[in-house]
Amino acid sequence: MKEASEVLARKYRPSNFDELIGQETIAQTLSLSLDSNRLSHAYLFSGLRGSGKTSTARIFAKALICEEGMSHHPCGVCSNCVMAIENRHMDIVEMDGASNRGIDDIRDLVEQTKYKPAVARFKIFIIDEVHMLTTQAFNALLKTLEEPPAYVKFILATTDPLKLPATILSRTQHFRFKSIATNKIIDHLAYILNLEKVTFEHDALEILARSGNGSLRDTLTLLDQAIIYSRNHVDVATVTDMLGLVDPKFIADIFVSVFAKDYNQVIEHTKALQDYEAEMVIDELIAYLKDKMFNHDALFSTLVLDRFFRILSESKYLFSINADGSFVLSMVFFKMMEALRIKEIDQMIESLQKEVQRPSLVIPYADETLTQIPSTPTEIPVEALKKRDAKD
């Protein structure tokens, strides 16, 4: 029987701080604290799902109990490291705050802190989604979290730190995990696909990374799906079809029709978009314009981009009142064509200046002649006027 392959998110889970993607500052701070033995008793990792909080907690726990000594690079081969990697170390207790959120669950955990670690130098408690604990559970944890035994370390993880009581926040070192940059995710996807010997198109990886919304785990899940769906060749056509997205080339064709003010063609494009979710199409249009802005496309000036973005943003309200998708898209494209009819501000200023300017005047004054007098009376030479008045 053929053995099932491991999903990419688990197969390529980082095993040390050097492999963390997009969280260099956090990795460096934790590494320095390990190397200098300046450790806190409690840590809080917060950030978007799939940004590396749980992976970092496990790496940190492994580094704390490595038999070779605490360092930012645990050996990975000692018995403590091996058991930690396999998630079966008796001194590393992982708890899901979503399913173990009551006061009795926390009382059991507090009871465990009273006993020294079995084999390691620390007993480590990792509580995921800690914001899901009840108020009573937080109160039960508070005293232990403030003054735990010297051999106990707490690592709390959450996607919503604002739901944690201030008393909990004040007793932890808080590390905020940021959304992972798209370019770093793309590079990581390319690295994995090369190892997996799967061919790909770079633009397809960009679409996957954008769809993952900064979450590496979510993006890897989509990549797993794309590899299967595309039969080991991840290309734009397959990825857009799999995700139900509009092909970027089709979006480019739409804007060509808009700039050409071709109403009939725009209507045809709108009909073709009826197979897609209208709100998703708006998001794709925004992403396309964002790309044009960053690439400084001459056709999409700052003023045009501003008008288009306003039109797309206003369309979001129509979806909130359950407006028909095709109607909304039609309105968006027609508004864009009307917006292009308005002259750009610099063209308007230039045109206005030409209208205001008048030809120079030649005015005779007996013995004196004023030449090249501008149209505004205040610019007539004062001395010439005085001579004219004296002769009068």
Secondary structure, 3 states (H helix, E strand, C coil): CCCCCCCHHHHCCCCCHHHCCCCHHHHHHHHHHHHHCCCCCEEEEEECCCCCHHHHHHHHHHHHHCCCCCCCCCCCCCHHHHHHHCCCCCCEEEEECCCCCCHHHHHHHHHHCCCCCCCCCCEEEEEECHHHCCHHHHHHHHHHHHCCCCCEEEEEEECCHHHCCHHHHCCCEEEEECCCCHHHHHHHHHHHHHHHCCEECHHHHHHHHHHCCCCHHHHHHHHHHHHHHHCCEECHHHHHHHHCCCCHHHHHHHHHHHHCCCHHHHHHHHHHHHHCCHHHHHHHHHHHHHHHHHCCCCCCCHHHHHHHHHHHHHHHHHHHCCCCHHHHHHHHHHHHHHHCCCCCHHHHHHHHHHHHCCCCEEEEECCEEEEEECCCHHHCCHHHHHHHHHHC
